[in-house]
Amino acid sequence: MSEEKRELLSAHKTIATFEGVEVVRCMGRTMMCPDKCGHAGETAVFTINEYEHYEKPGEYGDAQATKYQTKVQGLPEEFQQVIAGLEKGAKVKLEWNHDYVTKNGSSSPERPIVALQSVA
């Protein structure tokens, strides 16, 4: 089993508006596309209203965003439940990181949600 190493490139803590869940079809051209590559599926879309905190400790992190979207499948169950309970236009506290992840000898960026909750 290979050890996973994460390097924080940027951290985003925002207030956002939930725009809904869209079904995204893969438009890739690999042999497994479009049905078996894992790129297609339901995607939650958020518009960023304001930043509560932003951190970019190095040169390579994402800049502040105006939108954030993430594939629903594969998210931790707690975040899937929050998304399932949101109505379009709902305000949320949305936090995510831009990480550089190395595992199994391969490195790539990931942008995982670290907090998601409805704001009254």
C-alpha positions, 0 to 999 in steps of 0.5 A: 500500500502506497502512502498518500502525500498532500500539499496545500496549494490554496484554501477557499472558505466562501459563502456561495449560492447553489445553482443546482445539479447538472448531468455532465456527459464525458466528451473525452476521446479515450477508449473508456469514454464516455461511459466507463471513464468516470468523468460523466455524472451528476455535478453540483454547481455553486456561484461564489458570492464572497470569500471569508478566507483565502490562502495561497501559501505558494506559487501554484494554488488556484486564484479566488474563484467565481464558481465551484463545481464538483462531481456528486458521486464519490463525495463523502456521504455527509456532503451528498446529503447536504447537496440532496437537501438543497434547493436551487438558490440556497445559500451555503458555506462552502470550503474546499482546498486545492491540493497537490496529491501524490499516491501510488507514484503518481501526482495530480491536483485535487480540489476536495470539499472540506466543509458544506452547510446551509446558511439560513 
